[in-house]
Amino acid sequence: MDVKCKNGINGSVSYRYMHDRPANEDNTLRASGYFVTDLTINYTRKKYEIGLAIENLLNTAWNESQFEYVSRFKQEARPVDEVSYTPERPFLRR
């Protein structure tokens, strides 16, 4: 959703949604879904713009990239099949 005012203030609220989904081909591992909200507010003039961006506005815990990963340590009898992930970006102001 974008908002523009005549006085130069503008901004937007955006979101990303991903539902739970298979993390491997045979659907034995599941990747968790998430809903993340971002906010931007700007003050725009003819020659400049000042802005504030807030990512993960609601400080949602989520895993960005999730995929199957098979590992095996020396002491393990069999390989372990699990979901590996990139952690979320926490609440962030720029």
PyMOL Python script that loads the backbone (N, CA, C, O; Angstrom):
from pymol import cmd

cmd.read_pdbstr("""\
ATOM      1  N   MET A   1       0.842  -1.164   0.000  1.00  0.00           N
ATOM      2  CA  MET A   1       0.000   0.000   0.000  1.00  0.00           C
ATOM      3  C   MET A   1       0.894   1.236   0.000  1.00  0.00           C
ATOM      4  O   MET A   1       1.723   1.399   0.895  1.00  0.00           O
ATOM      5  N   ASP A   2       0.734   2.109  -0.995  1.00  0.00           N
ATOM      6  CA  ASP A   2       1.497   3.349  -1.104  1.00  0.00           C
ATOM      7  C   ASP A   2       0.620   4.542  -0.745  1.00  0.00           C
ATOM      8  O   ASP A   2      -0.572   4.574  -1.048  1.00  0.00           O
ATOM      9  N   VAL A   3       1.246   5.531  -0.084  1.00  0.00           N
ATOM     10  CA  VAL A   3       0.547   6.764   0.275  1.00  0.00           C
ATOM     11  C   VAL A   3       1.417   7.942  -0.151  1.00  0.00           C
ATOM     12  O   VAL A   3       2.614   7.962   0.134  1.00  0.00           O
ATOM     13  N   LYS A   4       0.827   8.925  -0.833  1.00  0.00           N
ATOM     14  CA  LYS A   4       1.539  10.148  -1.220  1.00  0.00           C
ATOM     15  C   LYS A   4       0.694  11.349  -0.813  1.00  0.00           C
ATOM     16  O   LYS A   4      -0.490  11.434  -1.140  1.00  0.00           O
ATOM     17  N   CYS A   5       1.324  12.275  -0.091  1.00  0.00           N
ATOM     18  CA  CYS A   5       0.658  13.510   0.306  1.00  0.00           C
ATOM     19  C   CYS A   5       1.246  14.675  -0.479  1.00  0.00           C
ATOM     20  O   CYS A   5       2.395  14.606  -0.915  1.00  0.00           O
ATOM     21  N   LYS A   6       0.488  15.730  -0.664  1.00  0.00           N
ATOM     22  CA  LYS A   6       0.952  16.897  -1.422  1.00  0.00           C
ATOM     23  C   LYS A   6       2.084  17.631  -0.730  1.00  0.00           C
ATOM     24  O   LYS A   6       2.839  18.346  -1.389  1.00  0.00           O
ATOM     25  N   ASN A   7       2.228  17.476   0.588  1.00  0.00           N
ATOM     26  CA  ASN A   7       3.287  18.178   1.325  1.00  0.00           C
ATOM     27  C   ASN A   7       4.647  17.486   1.225  1.00  0.00           C
ATOM     28  O   ASN A   7       5.602  17.931   1.862  1.00  0.00           O
ATOM     29  N   GLY A   8       4.761  16.407   0.441  1.00  0.00           N
ATOM     30  CA  GLY A   8       6.037  15.734   0.238  1.00  0.00           C
ATOM     31  C   GLY A   8       6.229  14.465   1.055  1.00  0.00           C
ATOM     32  O   GLY A   8       7.200  13.735   0.855  1.00  0.00           O
ATOM     33  N   ILE A   9       5.321  14.207   1.960  1.00  0.00           N
ATOM     34  CA  ILE A   9       5.432  12.984   2.753  1.00  0.00           C
ATOM     35  C   ILE A   9       4.811  11.831   1.962  1.00  0.00           C
ATOM     36  O   ILE A   9       3.695  11.933   1.451  1.00  0.00           O
ATOM     37  N   ASN A  10       5.547  10.758   1.879  1.00  0.00           N
ATOM     38  CA  ASN A  10       5.050   9.567   1.202  1.00  0.00           C
ATOM     39  C   ASN A  10       5.616   8.329   1.880  1.00  0.00           C
ATOM     40  O   ASN A  10       6.593   8.410   2.624  1.00  0.00           O
ATOM     41  N   GLY A  11       5.012   7.211   1.625  1.00  0.00           N
ATOM     42  CA  GLY A  11       5.493   5.983   2.235  1.00  0.00           C
ATOM     43  C   GLY A  11       4.731   4.778   1.755  1.00  0.00           C
ATOM     44  O   GLY A  11       3.818   4.875   0.935  1.00  0.00           O
ATOM     45  N   SER A  12       5.125   3.641   2.283  1.00  0.00           N
ATOM     46  CA  SER A  12       4.453   2.412   1.899  1.00  0.00           C
ATOM     47  C   SER A  12       4.601   1.354   2.983  1.00  0.00           C
ATOM     48  O   SER A  12       5.531   1.375   3.788  1.00  0.00           O
ATOM     49  N   VAL A  13       3.669   0.449   2.971  1.00  0.00           N
ATOM     50  CA  VAL A  13       3.722  -0.741   3.809  1.00  0.00           C
ATOM     51  C   VAL A  13       3.721  -1.911   2.839  1.00  0.00           C
ATOM     52  O   VAL A  13       2.861  -1.997   1.962  1.00  0.00           O
ATOM     53  N   SER A  14       4.676  -2.803   2.994  1.00  0.00           N
ATOM     54  CA  SER A  14       4.740  -3.972   2.118  1.00  0.00           C
ATOM     55  C   SER A  14       4.885  -5.222   2.977  1.00  0.00           C
ATOM     56  O   SER A  14       5.255  -5.149   4.148  1.00  0.00           O
ATOM     57  N   TYR A  15       4.591  -6.349   2.382  1.00  0.00           N
ATOM     58  CA  TYR A  15       4.702  -7.601   3.125  1.00  0.00           C
ATOM     59  C   TYR A  15       5.153  -8.717   2.199  1.00  0.00           C
ATOM     60  O   TYR A  15       5.035  -8.630   0.977  1.00  0.00           O
ATOM     61  N   ARG A  16       5.668  -9.759   2.814  1.00  0.00           N
ATOM     62  CA  ARG A  16       6.035 -10.985   2.123  1.00  0.00           C
ATOM     63  C   ARG A  16       5.355 -12.134   2.866  1.00  0.00           C
ATOM     64  O   ARG A  16       5.427 -12.237   4.091  1.00  0.00           O
ATOM     65  N   TYR A  17       4.702 -12.982   2.102  1.00  0.00           N
ATOM     66  CA  TYR A  17       4.038 -14.136   2.695  1.00  0.00           C
ATOM     67  C   TYR A  17       4.496 -15.388   1.964  1.00  0.00           C
ATOM     68  O   TYR A  17       4.513 -15.431   0.734  1.00  0.00           O
ATOM     69  N   MET A  18       4.861 -16.387   2.720  1.00  0.00           N
ATOM     70  CA  MET A  18       5.199 -17.687   2.153  1.00  0.00           C
ATOM     71  C   MET A  18       4.547 -18.738   3.037  1.00  0.00           C
ATOM     72  O   MET A  18       4.748 -18.738   4.251  1.00  0.00           O
ATOM     73  N   HIS A  19       3.779 -19.620   2.449  1.00  0.00           N
ATOM     74  CA  HIS A  19       3.103 -20.643   3.246  1.00  0.00           C
ATOM     75  C   HIS A  19       4.043 -21.821   3.514  1.00  0.00           C
ATOM     76  O   HIS A  19       5.100 -21.933   2.892  1.00  0.00           O
ATOM     77  N   ASP A  20       3.649 -22.702   4.446  1.00  0.00           N
ATOM     78  CA  ASP A  20       4.417 -23.924   4.681  1.00  0.00           C
ATOM     79  C   ASP A  20       4.504 -24.686   3.371  1.00  0.00           C
ATOM     80  O   ASP A  20       3.551 -24.699   2.592  1.00  0.00           O
ATOM     81  N   ARG A  21       5.642 -25.321   3.127  1.00  0.00           N
ATOM     82  CA  ARG A  21       5.855 -25.994   1.855  1.00  0.00           C
ATOM     83  C   ARG A  21       6.853 -27.132   2.025  1.00  0.00           C
ATOM     84  O   ARG A  21       7.552 -27.194   3.037  1.00  0.00           O
ATOM     85  N   PRO A  22       6.929 -28.035   1.045  1.00  0.00           N
ATOM     86  CA  PRO A  22       7.902 -29.123   1.131  1.00  0.00           C
ATOM     87  C   PRO A  22       9.331 -28.567   1.064  1.00  0.00           C
ATOM     88  O   PRO A  22       9.610 -27.643   0.300  1.00  0.00           O
ATOM     89  N   ALA A  23      10.223 -29.139   1.868  1.00  0.00           N
ATOM     90  CA  ALA A  23      11.638 -28.748   1.839  1.00  0.00           C
ATOM     91  C   ALA A  23      12.464 -29.764   1.046  1.00  0.00           C
ATOM     92  O   ALA A  23      13.652 -29.552   0.805  1.00  0.00           O
ATOM     93  N   ASN A  24      11.829 -30.860   0.646  1.00  0.00           N
ATOM     94  CA  ASN A  24      12.505 -31.847  -0.192  1.00  0.00           C
ATOM     95  C   ASN A  24      11.494 -32.456  -1.165  1.00  0.00           C
ATOM     96  O   ASN A  24      10.297 -32.182  -1.087  1.00  0.00           O
ATOM     97  N   GLU A  25      11.987 -33.269  -2.064  1.00  0.00           N
ATOM     98  CA  GLU A  25      11.135 -33.790  -3.141  1.00  0.00           C
ATOM     99  C   GLU A  25      10.052 -34.749  -2.670  1.00  0.00           C
ATOM    100  O   GLU A  25       8.964 -34.769  -3.246  1.00  0.00           O
ATOM    101  N   ASP A  26      10.321 -35.547  -1.633  1.00  0.00           N
ATOM    102  CA  ASP A  26       9.316 -36.530  -1.211  1.00  0.00           C
ATOM    103  C   ASP A  26       8.427 -36.024  -0.072  1.00  0.00           C
ATOM    104  O   ASP A  26       7.651 -36.793   0.496  1.00  0.00           O
ATOM    105  N   ASN A  27       8.535 -34.740   0.263  1.00  0.00           N
ATOM    106  CA  ASN A  27       7.661 -34.072   1.232  1.00  0.00           C
ATOM    107  C   ASN A  27       7.771 -34.658   2.656  1.00  0.00           C
ATOM    108  O   ASN A  27       6.816 -34.595   3.430  1.00  0.00           O
ATOM    109  N   THR A  28       8.922 -35.216   2.988  1.00  0.00           N
ATOM    110  CA  THR A  28       9.123 -35.718   4.349  1.00  0.00           C
ATOM    111  C   THR A  28       9.650 -34.632   5.275  1.00  0.00           C
ATOM    112  O   THR A  28       9.599 -34.781   6.496  1.00  0.00           O
ATOM    113  N   LEU A  29      10.153 -33.547   4.711  1.00  0.00           N
ATOM    114  CA  LEU A  29      10.591 -32.380   5.489  1.00  0.00           C
ATOM    115  C   LEU A  29       9.777 -31.174   5.046  1.00  0.00           C
ATOM    116  O   LEU A  29       9.515 -30.998   3.856  1.00  0.00           O
ATOM    117  N   ARG A  30       9.375 -30.336   6.010  1.00  0.00           N
ATOM    118  CA  ARG A  30       8.569 -29.161   5.700  1.00  0.00           C
ATOM    119  C   ARG A  30       9.333 -27.887   6.037  1.00  0.00           C
ATOM    120  O   ARG A  30       9.987 -27.801   7.076  1.00  0.00           O
ATOM    121  N   ALA A  31       9.246 -26.910   5.162  1.00  0.00           N
ATOM    122  CA  ALA A  31       9.781 -25.568   5.406  1.00  0.00           C
ATOM    123  C   ALA A  31       8.644 -24.729   5.975  1.00  0.00           C
ATOM    124  O   ALA A  31       7.535 -24.737   5.441  1.00  0.00           O
ATOM    125  N   SER A  32       8.913 -24.020   7.037  1.00  0.00           N
ATOM    126  CA  SER A  32       7.891 -23.216   7.717  1.00  0.00           C
ATOM    127  C   SER A  32       7.568 -21.947   6.942  1.00  0.00           C
ATOM    128  O   SER A  32       8.460 -21.312   6.379  1.00  0.00           O
ATOM    129  N   GLY A  33       6.308 -21.587   6.915  1.00  0.00           N
ATOM    130  CA  GLY A  33       5.879 -20.361   6.261  1.00  0.00           C
ATOM    131  C   GLY A  33       6.110 -19.145   7.146  1.00  0.00           C
ATOM    132  O   GLY A  33       6.448 -19.272   8.323  1.00  0.00           O
ATOM    133  N   TYR A  34       5.923 -17.958   6.560  1.00  0.00           N
ATOM    134  CA  TYR A  34       6.107 -16.720   7.318  1.00  0.00           C
ATOM    135  C   TYR A  34       5.325 -15.575   6.682  1.00  0.00           C
ATOM    136  O   TYR A  34       4.923 -15.640   5.520  1.00  0.00           O
ATOM    137  N   PHE A  35       5.123 -14.529   7.473  1.00  0.00           N
ATOM    138  CA  PHE A  35       4.486 -13.287   7.031  1.00  0.00           C
ATOM    139  C   PHE A  35       5.290 -12.150   7.650  1.00  0.00           C
ATOM    140  O   PHE A  35       5.297 -11.987   8.870  1.00  0.00           O
ATOM    141  N   VAL A  36       5.969 -11.364   6.815  1.00  0.00           N
ATOM    142  CA  VAL A  36       6.855 -10.293   7.287  1.00  0.00           C
ATOM    143  C   VAL A  36       6.381  -8.963   6.707  1.00  0.00           C
ATOM    144  O   VAL A  36       6.048  -8.883   5.525  1.00  0.00           O
ATOM    145  N   THR A  37       6.352  -7.925   7.532  1.00  0.00           N
ATOM    146  CA  THR A  37       5.876  -6.604   7.134  1.00  0.00           C
ATOM    147  C   THR A  37       7.018  -5.584   7.195  1.00  0.00           C
ATOM    148  O   THR A  37       7.783  -5.558   8.159  1.00  0.00           O
ATOM    149  N   ASP A  38       7.126  -4.740   6.154  1.00  0.00           N
ATOM    150  CA  ASP A  38       8.120  -3.663   6.094  1.00  0.00           C
ATOM    151  C   ASP A  38       7.400  -2.323   5.936  1.00  0.00           C
ATOM    152  O   ASP A  38       6.289  -2.266   5.409  1.00  0.00           O
ATOM    153  N   LEU A  39       8.045  -1.242   6.399  1.00  0.00           N
ATOM    154  CA  LEU A  39       7.474   0.099   6.330  1.00  0.00           C
ATOM    155  C   LEU A  39       8.525   1.075   5.826  1.00  0.00           C
ATOM    156  O   LEU A  39       9.672   1.021   6.269  1.00  0.00           O
ATOM    157  N   THR A  40       8.163   1.962   4.911  1.00  0.00           N
ATOM    158  CA  THR A  40       9.041   3.059   4.487  1.00  0.00           C
ATOM    159  C   THR A  40       8.272   4.366   4.570  1.00  0.00           C
ATOM    160  O   THR A  40       7.098   4.438   4.209  1.00  0.00           O
ATOM    161  N   ILE A  41       8.953   5.399   5.052  1.00  0.00           N
ATOM    162  CA  ILE A  41       8.397   6.748   5.125  1.00  0.00           C
ATOM    163  C   ILE A  41       9.446   7.697   4.556  1.00  0.00           C
ATOM    164  O   ILE A  41      10.617   7.622   4.928  1.00  0.00           O
ATOM    165  N   ASN A  42       9.036   8.590   3.656  1.00  0.00           N
ATOM    166  CA  ASN A  42       9.953   9.529   3.005  1.00  0.00           C
ATOM    167  C   ASN A  42       9.388  10.948   3.036  1.00  0.00           C
ATOM    168  O   ASN A  42       8.178  11.163   3.089  1.00  0.00           O
ATOM    169  N   TYR A  43      10.300  11.887   3.000  1.00  0.00           N
ATOM    170  CA  TYR A  43       9.946  13.288   2.806  1.00  0.00           C
ATOM    171  C   TYR A  43      10.676  13.723   1.544  1.00  0.00           C
ATOM    172  O   TYR A  43      11.906  13.761   1.518  1.00  0.00           O
ATOM    173  N   THR A  44       9.923  14.051   0.499  1.00  0.00           N
ATOM    174  CA  THR A  44      10.503  14.326  -0.813  1.00  0.00           C
ATOM    175  C   THR A  44      10.341  15.791  -1.194  1.00  0.00           C
ATOM    176  O   THR A  44       9.255  16.360  -1.086  1.00  0.00           O
ATOM    177  N   ARG A  45      11.432  16.385  -1.639  1.00  0.00           N
ATOM    178  CA  ARG A  45      11.453  17.736  -2.195  1.00  0.00           C
ATOM    179  C   ARG A  45      12.054  17.640  -3.582  1.00  0.00           C
ATOM    180  O   ARG A  45      12.479  16.569  -4.013  1.00  0.00           O
ATOM    181  N   LYS A  46      12.086  18.756  -4.273  1.00  0.00           N
ATOM    182  CA  LYS A  46      12.568  18.762  -5.648  1.00  0.00           C
ATOM    183  C   LYS A  46      14.010  18.257  -5.777  1.00  0.00           C
ATOM    184  O   LYS A  46      14.325  17.503  -6.698  1.00  0.00           O
ATOM    185  N   LYS A  47      14.878  18.671  -4.858  1.00  0.00           N
ATOM    186  CA  LYS A  47      16.304  18.336  -4.970  1.00  0.00           C
ATOM    187  C   LYS A  47      16.797  17.276  -4.001  1.00  0.00           C
ATOM    188  O   LYS A  47      17.966  16.894  -4.064  1.00  0.00           O
ATOM    189  N   TYR A  48      15.940  16.783  -3.101  1.00  0.00           N
ATOM    190  CA  TYR A  48      16.398  15.778  -2.135  1.00  0.00           C
ATOM    191  C   TYR A  48      15.231  14.958  -1.603  1.00  0.00           C
ATOM    192  O   TYR A  48      14.062  15.308  -1.764  1.00  0.00           O
ATOM    193  N   GLU A  49      15.590  13.880  -0.978  1.00  0.00           N
ATOM    194  CA  GLU A  49      14.605  13.024  -0.310  1.00  0.00           C
ATOM    195  C   GLU A  49      15.253  12.442   0.951  1.00  0.00           C
ATOM    196  O   GLU A  49      16.398  11.990   0.924  1.00  0.00           O
ATOM    197  N   ILE A  50      14.508  12.461   2.043  1.00  0.00           N
ATOM    198  CA  ILE A  50      14.959  11.879   3.305  1.00  0.00           C
ATOM    199  C   ILE A  50      13.988  10.752   3.630  1.00  0.00           C
ATOM    200  O   ILE A  50      12.774  10.915   3.509  1.00  0.00           O
ATOM    201  N   GLY A  51      14.524   9.615   4.040  1.00  0.00           N
ATOM    202  CA  GLY A  51      13.640   8.484   4.274  1.00  0.00           C
ATOM    203  C   GLY A  51      14.028   7.635   5.461  1.00  0.00           C
ATOM    204  O   GLY A  51      15.152   7.689   5.960  1.00  0.00           O
ATOM    205  N   LEU A  52      13.072   6.856   5.895  1.00  0.00           N
ATOM    206  CA  LEU A  52      13.264   5.895   6.963  1.00  0.00           C
ATOM    207  C   LEU A  52      12.642   4.576   6.504  1.00  0.00           C
ATOM    208  O   LEU A  52      11.487   4.540   6.079  1.00  0.00           O
ATOM    209  N   ALA A  53      13.415   3.499   6.594  1.00  0.00           N
ATOM    210  CA  ALA A  53      12.911   2.171   6.254  1.00  0.00           C
ATOM    211  C   ALA A  53      12.983   1.294   7.491  1.00  0.00           C
ATOM    212  O   ALA A  53      14.017   1.223   8.155  1.00  0.00           O
ATOM    213  N   ILE A  54      11.896   0.638   7.792  1.00  0.00           N
ATOM    214  CA  ILE A  54      11.865  -0.308   8.907  1.00  0.00           C
ATOM    215  C   ILE A  54      11.529  -1.671   8.327  1.00  0.00           C
ATOM    216  O   ILE A  54      10.440  -1.886   7.796  1.00  0.00           O
ATOM    217  N   GLU A  55      12.480  -2.586   8.438  1.00  0.00           N
ATOM    218  CA  GLU A  55      12.280  -3.941   7.952  1.00  0.00           C
ATOM    219  C   GLU A  55      11.867  -4.833   9.114  1.00  0.00           C
ATOM    220  O   GLU A  55      12.344  -4.665  10.236  1.00  0.00           O
ATOM    221  N   ASN A  56      10.988  -5.769   8.843  1.00  0.00           N
ATOM    222  CA  ASN A  56      10.426  -6.667   9.853  1.00  0.00           C
ATOM    223  C   ASN A  56       9.796  -5.844  10.977  1.00  0.00           C
ATOM    224  O   ASN A  56      10.143  -5.994  12.149  1.00  0.00           O
ATOM    225  N   LEU A  57       8.884  -4.992  10.599  1.00  0.00           N
ATOM    226  CA  LEU A  57       8.217  -4.054  11.498  1.00  0.00           C
ATOM    227  C   LEU A  57       7.646  -4.714  12.753  1.00  0.00           C
ATOM    228  O   LEU A  57       7.722  -4.135  13.836  1.00  0.00           O
ATOM    229  N   LEU A  58       7.087  -5.891  12.629  1.00  0.00           N
ATOM    230  CA  LEU A  58       6.451  -6.572  13.756  1.00  0.00           C
ATOM    231  C   LEU A  58       7.400  -7.537  14.468  1.00  0.00           C
ATOM    232  O   LEU A  58       6.983  -8.288  15.350  1.00  0.00           O
ATOM    233  N   ASN A  59       8.689  -7.511  14.078  1.00  0.00           N
ATOM    234  CA  ASN A  59       9.730  -8.354  14.677  1.00  0.00           C
ATOM    235  C   ASN A  59       9.329  -9.834  14.658  1.00  0.00           C
ATOM    236  O   ASN A  59       9.428 -10.532  15.667  1.00  0.00           O
ATOM    237  N   THR A  60       8.879 -10.288  13.502  1.00  0.00           N
ATOM    238  CA  THR A  60       8.448 -11.668  13.306  1.00  0.00           C
ATOM    239  C   THR A  60       9.652 -12.603  13.259  1.00  0.00           C
ATOM    240  O   THR A  60      10.651 -12.292  12.611  1.00  0.00           O
ATOM    241  N   ALA A  61       9.568 -13.731  13.931  1.00  0.00           N
ATOM    242  CA  ALA A  61      10.613 -14.758  13.838  1.00  0.00           C
ATOM    243  C   ALA A  61      10.317 -15.603  12.600  1.00  0.00           C
ATOM    244  O   ALA A  61       9.227 -16.162  12.475  1.00  0.00           O
ATOM    245  N   TRP A  62      11.284 -15.696  11.687  1.00  0.00           N
ATOM    246  CA  TRP A  62      11.074 -16.452  10.451  1.00  0.00           C
ATOM    247  C   TRP A  62      12.408 -16.917   9.903  1.00  0.00           C
ATOM    248  O   TRP A  62      13.456 -16.392  10.279  1.00  0.00           O
ATOM    249  N   ASN A  63      12.376 -17.886   9.029  1.00  0.00           N
ATOM    250  CA  ASN A  63      13.576 -18.406   8.377  1.00  0.00           C
ATOM    251  C   ASN A  63      13.494 -18.066   6.906  1.00  0.00           C
ATOM    252  O   ASN A  63      12.555 -18.464   6.216  1.00  0.00           O
ATOM    253  N   GLU A  64      14.487 -17.324   6.426  1.00  0.00           N
ATOM    254  CA  GLU A  64      14.426 -16.808   5.063  1.00  0.00           C
ATOM    255  C   GLU A  64      14.528 -17.908   4.013  1.00  0.00           C
ATOM    256  O   GLU A  64      13.562 -18.149   3.289  1.00  0.00           O
ATOM    257  N   SER A  65      15.653 -18.571   3.912  1.00  0.00           N
ATOM    258  CA  SER A  65      15.773 -19.646   2.928  1.00  0.00           C
ATOM    259  C   SER A  65      15.846 -20.962   3.686  1.00  0.00           C
ATOM    260  O   SER A  65      16.612 -21.094   4.641  1.00  0.00           O
ATOM    261  N   GLN A  66      15.052 -21.930   3.265  1.00  0.00           N
ATOM    262  CA  GLN A  66      14.977 -23.217   3.949  1.00  0.00           C
ATOM    263  C   GLN A  66      15.092 -24.326   2.907  1.00  0.00           C
ATOM    264  O   GLN A  66      14.415 -24.295   1.879  1.00  0.00           O
ATOM    265  N   PHE A  67      15.939 -25.289   3.174  1.00  0.00           N
ATOM    266  CA  PHE A  67      16.147 -26.362   2.220  1.00  0.00           C
ATOM    267  C   PHE A  67      16.654 -27.613   2.932  1.00  0.00           C
ATOM    268  O   PHE A  67      17.096 -27.562   4.080  1.00  0.00           O
ATOM    269  N   GLU A  68      16.581 -28.713   2.235  1.00  0.00           N
ATOM    270  CA  GLU A  68      17.043 -29.992   2.789  1.00  0.00           C
ATOM    271  C   GLU A  68      18.573 -30.005   2.844  1.00  0.00           C
ATOM    272  O   GLU A  68      19.249 -29.554   1.919  1.00  0.00           O
ATOM    273  N   TYR A  69      19.092 -30.528   3.940  1.00  0.00           N
ATOM    274  CA  TYR A  69      20.531 -30.643   4.119  1.00  0.00           C
ATOM    275  C   TYR A  69      20.824 -31.985   4.784  1.00  0.00           C
ATOM    276  O   TYR A  69      20.260 -32.298   5.833  1.00  0.00           O
ATOM    277  N   VAL A  70      21.694 -32.768   4.181  1.00  0.00           N
ATOM    278  CA  VAL A  70      22.066 -34.070   4.731  1.00  0.00           C
ATOM    279  C   VAL A  70      23.481 -33.960   5.277  1.00  0.00           C
ATOM    280  O   VAL A  70      24.397 -33.545   4.568  1.00  0.00           O
ATOM    281  N   SER A  71      23.657 -34.337   6.547  1.00  0.00           N
ATOM    282  CA  SER A  71      24.984 -34.274   7.170  1.00  0.00           C
ATOM    283  C   SER A  71      25.252 -35.561   7.939  1.00  0.00           C
ATOM    284  O   SER A  71      24.333 -36.311   8.267  1.00  0.00           O
ATOM    285  N   ARG A  72      26.517 -35.799   8.218  1.00  0.00           N
ATOM    286  CA  ARG A  72      26.884 -36.978   9.003  1.00  0.00           C
ATOM    287  C   ARG A  72      28.197 -36.707   9.720  1.00  0.00           C
ATOM    288  O   ARG A  72      29.227 -36.481   9.085  1.00  0.00           O
ATOM    289  N   PHE A  73      28.154 -36.730  11.051  1.00  0.00           N
ATOM    290  CA  PHE A  73      29.357 -36.600  11.852  1.00  0.00           C
ATOM    291  C   PHE A  73      30.003 -37.974  12.027  1.00  0.00           C
ATOM    292  O   PHE A  73      29.352 -38.996  11.811  1.00  0.00           O
ATOM    293  N   LYS A  74      31.263 -38.004  12.411  1.00  0.00           N
ATOM    294  CA  LYS A  74      31.985 -39.269  12.566  1.00  0.00           C
ATOM    295  C   LYS A  74      31.283 -40.243  13.501  1.00  0.00           C
ATOM    296  O   LYS A  74      31.231 -41.441  13.221  1.00  0.00           O
ATOM    297  N   GLN A  75      30.746 -39.744  14.602  1.00  0.00           N
ATOM    298  CA  GLN A  75      30.122 -40.617  15.589  1.00  0.00           C
ATOM    299  C   GLN A  75      28.706 -41.056  15.213  1.00  0.00           C
ATOM    300  O   GLN A  75      28.132 -41.898  15.903  1.00  0.00           O
ATOM    301  N   GLU A  76      28.130 -40.517  14.149  1.00  0.00           N
ATOM    302  CA  GLU A  76      26.771 -40.877  13.742  1.00  0.00           C
ATOM    303  C   GLU A  76      26.788 -42.102  12.827  1.00  0.00           C
ATOM    304  O   GLU A  76      27.592 -42.186  11.898  1.00  0.00           O
ATOM    305  N   ALA A  77      25.895 -43.044  13.103  1.00  0.00           N
ATOM    306  CA  ALA A  77      25.841 -44.268  12.304  1.00  0.00           C
ATOM    307  C   ALA A  77      25.266 -44.012  10.908  1.00  0.00           C
ATOM    308  O   ALA A  77      25.668 -44.654   9.937  1.00  0.00           O
ATOM    309  N   ARG A  78      24.329 -43.075  10.815  1.00  0.00           N
ATOM    310  CA  ARG A  78      23.666 -42.787   9.541  1.00  0.00           C
ATOM    311  C   ARG A  78      23.660 -41.279   9.293  1.00  0.00           C
ATOM    312  O   ARG A  78      23.764 -40.494  10.235  1.00  0.00           O
ATOM    313  N   PRO A  79      23.540 -40.876   8.035  1.00  0.00           N
ATOM    314  CA  PRO A  79      23.386 -39.447   7.742  1.00  0.00           C
ATOM    315  C   PRO A  79      22.081 -38.904   8.331  1.00  0.00           C
ATOM    316  O   PRO A  79      21.093 -39.629   8.450  1.00  0.00           O
ATOM    317  N   VAL A  80      22.092 -37.644   8.691  1.00  0.00           N
ATOM    318  CA  VAL A  80      20.916 -36.977   9.242  1.00  0.00           C
ATOM    319  C   VAL A  80      20.351 -36.048   8.169  1.00  0.00           C
ATOM    320  O   VAL A  80      21.062 -35.211   7.612  1.00  0.00           O
ATOM    321  N   ASP A  81      19.081 -36.211   7.899  1.00  0.00           N
ATOM    322  CA  ASP A  81      18.371 -35.415   6.901  1.00  0.00           C
ATOM    323  C   ASP A  81      17.550 -34.371   7.645  1.00  0.00           C
ATOM    324  O   ASP A  81      16.659 -34.725   8.417  1.00  0.00           O
ATOM    325  N   GLU A  82      17.836 -33.089   7.426  1.00  0.00           N
ATOM    326  CA  GLU A  82      17.146 -32.039   8.168  1.00  0.00           C
ATOM    327  C   GLU A  82      16.965 -30.798   7.315  1.00  0.00           C
ATOM    328  O   GLU A  82      17.502 -30.703   6.212  1.00  0.00           O
ATOM    329  N   VAL A  83      16.206 -29.848   7.838  1.00  0.00           N
ATOM    330  CA  VAL A  83      16.003 -28.572   7.157  1.00  0.00           C
ATOM    331  C   VAL A  83      17.078 -27.603   7.638  1.00  0.00           C
ATOM    332  O   VAL A  83      17.223 -27.362   8.836  1.00  0.00           O
ATOM    333  N   SER A  84      17.818 -27.058   6.700  1.00  0.00           N
ATOM    334  CA  SER A  84      18.804 -26.032   7.004  1.00  0.00           C
ATOM    335  C   SER A  84      18.203 -24.697   6.575  1.00  0.00           C
ATOM    336  O   SER A  84      17.383 -24.657   5.657  1.00  0.00           O
ATOM    337  N   TYR A  85      18.600 -23.602   7.228  1.00  0.00           N
ATOM    338  CA  TYR A  85      17.961 -22.324   6.914  1.00  0.00           C
ATOM    339  C   TYR A  85      18.906 -21.153   7.122  1.00  0.00           C
ATOM    340  O   TYR A  85      19.923 -21.261   7.807  1.00  0.00           O
ATOM    341  N   THR A  86      18.546 -20.042   6.519  1.00  0.00           N
ATOM    342  CA  THR A  86      19.181 -18.761   6.759  1.00  0.00           C
ATOM    343  C   THR A  86      18.280 -18.019   7.729  1.00  0.00           C
ATOM    344  O   THR A  86      17.097 -17.839   7.440  1.00  0.00           O
ATOM    345  N   PRO A  87      18.804 -17.578   8.883  1.00  0.00           N
ATOM    346  CA  PRO A  87      17.928 -16.926   9.871  1.00  0.00           C
ATOM    347  C   PRO A  87      17.341 -15.618   9.342  1.00  0.00           C
ATOM    348  O   PRO A  87      17.853 -15.011   8.402  1.00  0.00           O
ATOM    349  N   GLU A  88      16.265 -15.217   9.974  1.00  0.00           N
ATOM    350  CA  GLU A  88      15.545 -14.002   9.584  1.00  0.00           C
ATOM    351  C   GLU A  88      16.355 -12.743   9.873  1.00  0.00           C
ATOM    352  O   GLU A  88      17.326 -12.748  10.629  1.00  0.00           O
ATOM    353  N   ARG A  89      15.912 -11.681   9.243  1.00  0.00           N
ATOM    354  CA  ARG A  89      16.435 -10.369   9.567  1.00  0.00           C
ATOM    355  C   ARG A  89      15.552  -9.798  10.661  1.00  0.00           C
ATOM    356  O   ARG A  89      14.354  -9.621  10.440  1.00  0.00           O
ATOM    357  N   PRO A  90      16.099  -9.505  11.834  1.00  0.00           N
ATOM    358  CA  PRO A  90      15.261  -8.970  12.911  1.00  0.00           C
ATOM    359  C   PRO A  90      14.829  -7.531  12.606  1.00  0.00           C
ATOM    360  O   PRO A  90      15.226  -6.951  11.595  1.00  0.00           O
ATOM    361  N   PHE A  91      14.026  -6.980  13.481  1.00  0.00           N
ATOM    362  CA  PHE A  91      13.582  -5.587  13.364  1.00  0.00           C
ATOM    363  C   PHE A  91      14.783  -4.715  13.057  1.00  0.00           C
ATOM    364  O   PHE A  91      15.785  -4.768  13.770  1.00  0.00           O
ATOM    365  N   LEU A  92      14.696  -3.903  11.992  1.00  0.00           N
ATOM    366  CA  LEU A  92      15.846  -3.101  11.548  1.00  0.00           C
ATOM    367  C   LEU A  92      15.380  -1.758  11.038  1.00  0.00           C
ATOM    368  O   LEU A  92      14.473  -1.680  10.209  1.00  0.00           O
ATOM    369  N   ARG A  93      16.010  -0.685  11.540  1.00  0.00           N
ATOM    370  CA  ARG A  93      15.747   0.671  11.032  1.00  0.00           C
ATOM    371  C   ARG A  93      16.925   1.101  10.199  1.00  0.00           C
ATOM    372  O   ARG A  93      18.073   0.816  10.538  1.00  0.00           O
ATOM    373  N   ARG A  94      16.646   1.788   9.108  1.00  0.00           N
ATOM    374  CA  ARG A  94      17.711   2.347   8.256  1.00  0.00           C
ATOM    375  C   ARG A  94      17.459   3.797   8.007  1.00  0.00           C
ATOM    376  O   ARG A  94      18.240   4.449   7.313  1.00  0.00           O
TER     377      ARG A  94
END
""", "prot")
cmd.dss("prot")
cmd.show_as("cartoon", "prot")
cmd.util.cbc("prot")
cmd.orient("prot")
